[in-house]
Amino acid sequence: MTEAESILARLSDIVGPSGVITGEELLGRSANWTRPTEPCAALALVRPRNTTETSAVMAACHAAGVAVVPRGGATGLVDGTLCAPDEITLSTERMTGIEPVDPLGMTVVVGTGATIESVQNAATESGLFFPLDLGARGSATIGGAISTNAGGLRVLRYGMMREMVLGLEAVLADGTVVSSMRPLIKNNTGLDLKQIFVGTEGTLGIVTRAVLRLRPEPAGYATALIACPGVDDGARVLRAAQSAFQGRVSSFEGLWPDFYQVMTAPGRATAPLSYDYPFYAIIEVECVPEESDRFLGLLEGLMGEGTILDAAVASSEEQRRGMWRIRDRVEHLNADRIERAFDVSVPLSKMDGYVRATLERLAAIPGCRAVVYGHIGDNNLHWNTTRLDPAGNAAIDAAIYAPLAELNGSVSAEHGIGLEKRGKLPLSRSPEEIGAMRLIKRALDPDNRLNPGKIF
Ligand SMILES: Cc1cc2nc3c(=O)[nH]c(=O)nc-3n(C[C@H](O)[C@H](O)[C@H](O)COP(=O)(O)OP(=O)(O)OC[C@H]3O[C@@H](n4cnc5c(N)ncnc54)[C@H](O)[C@@H]3O)c2cc1C
């Protein structure tokens, strides 16, 4: 028996034969969302059913010296789930259980293979609300969202995934289970161990279960698509709405004209406003229906000042969904081959200058088409560009990333570092910060067996 056959037999004993996927069936799985035609390259995809099996899988791989790559919905955008042929990929797809919601404590315990959408639905069925929301909600898992500290569409009001995790259970590289499943908002008892696993992209442990914080269901929404003279005016609208509605602005999504045009091309979302404005934004406020006049009044006042040039207000849930389709259906960008995705942070006060200068630099690169949009209320911009040859791609990278260090920005706002942005980490982190990260990695995974090569 070869070493590979021996570890596969051991894993099959732990998770059962149907829990180990190899050969043709594995080749039928794609590497990840951004590489749909590339098969998963791992030695095997292993599907434990619970923490105990995950611990046994990790212990067996540790003993055999085999590296393990955690995998949720594989919708991550920085190649964090990419595997080498001698590595095992550990999928959470059989850990999808959602326990009954605690309506008084407003918490729910979930297996980390549960999708974001399934947790949203479970919360809604109990009259509560799980605020994390993003375009990949139907496939992205809670484990992936924890491990990338996902952001999404409601960070302004509810924060990132980190704010929604009260407790979690994780398995370390050697199989040790660290269980911190307390459903407490306050718990200052030494190091907050759960935070070690939030946003660390599966490099420090496999998260198997989590206690999530739920919120009261919003009573309703007021939603509008607005057009402004520029992003600075958009920022003024955001600040005015935040003070008028006292923190209940849940989304403020900036859309620059090229993005708006792609998303509303024939056969796609309907364009409620004409195409001749310099900047668009979707603004959404959580409010009761009686407050919709106040929302309209706010927009009208800002129109009177020239801060808003035009606006369309959703008057039904159907219209609201239609507006969100303009922001959400980013697969249209792939269809138009504007497929290289970038996720950066820039202070809002410096965003206008950064976007203008970067658009100019990108326009000077032969064959490059670029669109820009994002969660600008959270400082977060997404660029999408054409994929060129290596020299062209390097020129695009430089145009987008190089100015960020001086602007106090970040090369990754919410997608993480994975494999794709490893070389860019020093643009956003000092040598001392990276050194401290490496110390923590070595302490928890001295043999570098858990998602090796990601982040560093
Ligand atoms: C259309 C689209 C829209 C998106 N919009 C947003 C957005 O608005 N905001 C945002 O933040 N992201 C967004 N993303 C990125 C992505 O969906 C999120 O990062 C998501 O949280 C990843 O979940 P996943 O289950 O697919 O994780 P995966 O892609 O499977 O994994 C992501 C990383 O986490 C690790 N990992 C996965 N599960 C575990 C686990 N249980 N334990 C330990 N490590 C684990 C993996 O090894 C990998 O490094 C979007 C992606 C797409 C395709």
The ligand as a Tripos MOL2 file, in Angstrom:
@<TRIPOS>MOLECULE
LIG
   53    58     1     0     0
SMALL
NO_CHARGES

@<TRIPOS>ATOM
      1 C1        -20.7880   36.7080   -6.1230 C.3       1 LIG1
      2 C2        -19.9280   36.8830   -4.9040 C.ar      1 LIG1
      3 C3        -20.1490   37.9560   -4.0510 C.ar      1 LIG1
      4 C4        -19.3540   38.1170   -2.9130 C.ar      1 LIG1
      5 N1        -19.5920   39.1910   -2.1040 N.ar      1 LIG1
      6 C5        -18.8670   39.3270   -0.9890 C.ar      1 LIG1
      7 C6        -19.0990   40.4290   -0.1250 C.ar      1 LIG1
      8 O1        -19.9230   41.2860   -0.3930 O.2       1 LIG1
      9 N2        -18.3740   40.4900    1.0180 N.ar      1 LIG1
     10 C7        -17.4340   39.5560    1.3470 C.ar      1 LIG1
     11 O2        -16.8190   39.6570    2.4110 O.2       1 LIG1
     12 N3        -17.1640   38.5130    0.5280 N.ar      1 LIG1
     13 C8        -17.8530   38.3860   -0.6160 C.ar      1 LIG1
     14 N4        -17.5930   37.3410   -1.4560 N.ar      1 LIG1
     15 C9        -16.5010   36.3880   -1.1190 C.3       1 LIG1
     16 C10       -16.9960   35.0990   -0.4360 C.3       1 LIG1
     17 O3        -18.2740   34.7700   -0.8110 O.3       1 LIG1
     18 C11       -16.9480   35.2240    1.0690 C.3       1 LIG1
     19 O4        -15.6110   35.4140    1.4460 O.3       1 LIG1
     20 C12       -17.4690   33.9690    1.7860 C.3       1 LIG1
     21 O5        -17.5130   34.2440    3.1490 O.3       1 LIG1
     22 C13       -16.6670   32.7160    1.5740 C.3       1 LIG1
     23 O6        -17.4350   31.6070    2.0460 O.3       1 LIG1
     24 P1        -17.1740   30.1500    1.4790 P.3       1 LIG1
     25 O7        -17.9410   29.1820    2.2850 O.co2     1 LIG1
     26 O8        -17.3890   30.0870    0.0120 O.co2     1 LIG1
     27 O9        -15.6130   29.9920    1.8070 O.3       1 LIG1
     28 P2        -14.5040   29.2840    0.9360 P.3       1 LIG1
     29 O10       -14.2850   30.0110   -0.3380 O.co2     1 LIG1
     30 O11       -14.7740   27.8320    0.8310 O.co2     1 LIG1
     31 O12       -13.2360   29.5080    1.8690 O.3       1 LIG1
     32 C14       -12.7200   30.7880    2.1220 C.3       1 LIG1
     33 C15       -11.5090   30.6620    3.0570 C.3       1 LIG1
     34 O13       -11.9280   30.2080    4.3310 O.3       1 LIG1
     35 C16       -11.3550   28.9290    4.6210 C.3       1 LIG1
     36 N5        -12.4270   28.1370    5.2410 N.ar      1 LIG1
     37 C17       -13.6530   27.8150    4.7150 C.ar      1 LIG1
     38 N6        -14.3750   27.1640    5.6190 N.ar      1 LIG1
     39 C18       -13.6280   27.0570    6.7440 C.ar      1 LIG1
     40 C19       -13.8420   26.4880    8.0370 C.ar      1 LIG1
     41 N7        -14.9760   25.9000    8.3700 N.pl3     1 LIG1
     42 N8        -12.8300   26.5710    8.9310 N.ar      1 LIG1
     43 C20       -11.6530   27.1720    8.6330 C.ar      1 LIG1
     44 N9        -11.3980   27.7150    7.4360 N.ar      1 LIG1
     45 C21       -12.3820   27.6730    6.4960 C.ar      1 LIG1
     46 C22       -10.8440   28.3870    3.3160 C.3       1 LIG1
     47 O14        -9.7120   27.5510    3.4780 O.3       1 LIG1
     48 C23       -10.4760   29.6650    2.5740 C.3       1 LIG1
     49 O15        -9.2070   30.1070    2.9650 O.3       1 LIG1
     50 C24       -18.3400   37.1780   -2.6250 C.ar      1 LIG1
     51 C25       -18.1230   36.0970   -3.4880 C.ar      1 LIG1
     52 C26       -18.9000   35.9540   -4.6120 C.ar      1 LIG1
     53 C27       -18.6310   34.7800   -5.4970 C.3       1 LIG1
@<TRIPOS>BOND
     1     1     2 1
     2     2     3 ar
     3     2    52 ar
     4     3     4 ar
     5     4     5 ar
     6     4    50 ar
     7     5     6 ar
     8     6     7 ar
     9     6    13 1
    10     7     8 2
    11     7     9 ar
    12     9    10 ar
    13    10    11 2
    14    10    12 ar
    15    12    13 ar
    16    13    14 ar
    17    14    15 1
    18    14    50 ar
    19    15    16 1
    20    16    17 1
    21    16    18 1
    22    18    19 1
    23    18    20 1
    24    20    21 1
    25    20    22 1
    26    22    23 1
    27    23    24 1
    28    24    25 2
    29    24    26 1
    30    24    27 1
    31    27    28 1
    32    28    29 2
    33    28    30 1
    34    28    31 1
    35    31    32 1
    36    32    33 1
    37    33    34 1
    38    33    48 1
    39    34    35 1
    40    35    36 1
    41    35    46 1
    42    36    37 ar
    43    36    45 ar
    44    37    38 ar
    45    38    39 ar
    46    39    40 ar
    47    39    45 ar
    48    40    41 1
    49    40    42 ar
    50    42    43 ar
    51    43    44 ar
    52    44    45 ar
    53    46    47 1
    54    46    48 1
    55    48    49 1
    56    50    51 ar
    57    51    52 ar
    58    52    53 1
@<TRIPOS>SUBSTRUCTURE
     1 LIG1         1 GROUP 0 **** ****
